[in-house]
Amino acid sequence: MNTVTQTIERPVKPGANFTRGRTAPIRTQEPFELFRLSKSKFAVDVCPNTIRSYFKQGLPCYKRGKAVFVSRSELAQFIMG
């Protein structure tokens, strides 16, 4: 038998780690708290211009260089009143 055949025929243990010593990143089901203003239509289904008007009304925004970020929870609280 050649090496490839031996590897294929070897049974795989349940829960085997295929990262070869590296730990896989932990993924959570909930989305990230902040999202970019330019991606707001895809992230929360609200137009960026609407969120800009919320900024003028008091919604906090976070700037990093030219990028503007908005918190999902703060946006939800702002919309709910």
PEZI-V47563 format. One record per backbone hydrogen bond with DSSP energy under -1.0 kcal/mol. CO is the residue of the C=O (numbers start at 0). NH is the residue of the N-H. If there is no record, write none. Layout:
# PEZI-V47563
co nh
CO NH
CO NH
This chain:
# PEZI-V47563
co nh
1 5
2 6
3 7
4 8
5 9
12 15
18 21
32 71
34 69
36 39
38 42
39 43
39 45
46 50
47 51
48 52
49 53
50 54
51 55
52 56
53 58
54 57
61 68
63 66
66 63
67 36
68 61
69 34
70 74
71 75
72 76
73 77
74 78
75 79
76 80
